[in-house]
């Protein structure tokens, strides 16, 4: 018999026959020690059993459409997604959900103790020219206008620094619409958005290093971190030495308890436009931002913005863990004239620049230097729990084919619903 705390053996007679697996029962009985030769060391309650005195079937279960007594890795993903509410009864999945909650609570407590303020910002706003794949919502009161789902709400975050909130964080659900890779969740995923003012880049790195190191010690005591302080590697060195910008620095990749964190720094601020890597919304400009267009240039490279933009380094920082990118951020631009220069270099038209006029106007009233980082909770858990996919640590993920677990979405809509929105 299983409840939320674990398993226990119930000893009874014929009265228990015919009860199907996963049926919900009420059981009353006497807790007894098991004979020494029957002790089960594999479960926490293996030394006891319940001698049945009374029972009642509260809710019988149909035959299960999938087994839940194994790890589930070999079961078709579409089947697991369809019956996710059953799949989550699997011990491995139940453990993952509980650990996920503990990790999020640890983060909240840590940042609150550091005097961060947890906030919420809008997720619907006007459309943005730099977003290649976006979700648009037809405005209910003006059917010639649209709202845009704001995946990375940097603009509203920036405006908060004009108030009294020095350091903020939030744990929003974000959307991924362009990949089905194992370390990316199509559809919804969760990220930790941390924003700080009056900081330099090293302040952000030290905060995250302290937080995740303490998290590992408290919640994953069986794990060990390969190197502390964490290595700080330039983007150029990472590419030349490891062939990528998220190197796996574990001494023994077969060791499931080894955690190799590393910072990747000094990214180029711009990349050159190409057909394969085209920055949506930048028109025919030669340059595209390698991170995003609000990343501050390295102060030593400001003059190169006019003479050789491709040589300019950005104050971007990525966090690698065991070959996965588990976070990224930057110091932001806080000078309107520098932001305008970046807009010019990436080829924004005057109309496109107007999309950000509200932010640039806000920045004329005094805004502190600021920056942040956004670790992905799902990818972090994937690495910490040694799971093969982020979908193993998300309670109700979309499958690799893009279908939402259980709900059989996406789906069609009624013609009347489209007509109501003047969509044909």
Secondary structure, 3 states (H helix, E strand, C coil): CEECCEECEEECCHHHCCCCCCCEEEEEEEEEECCHHHCCCCCCCCCEEEEEEEEEEEECCCCCCCCCCCCCCCCCHHHHHHCHHHHCCCHHHHHHHHHHHHHHHHHHHHHHHCCCEECCCCCEECCCCCCCCCCEEECCCCCCCEEEECCCCHHHHHHHCCCCCCEEEECCEEEECCCCCCCCCCEEEEEEEEEEECCCHHHHHHHHHHHHHHHHHHHCCCCEECCCCCEEEEHHHHHHHHCCCCCCCCCCCCCCCEECEEEEECCECEEECCCCCCCCCCCCCCEEECCCCCECECHHHCCHHHHCHHHCEECEEEEEECCEEEEEEEEECCCHHHHHHHHHHCCCCHHHHHCCHHHHHHHHHCCCCEEEEEEEHHHHHHHHCCCCCHHHCCCCCECCCCCECCCCECCCCCHHHHHHCCCC
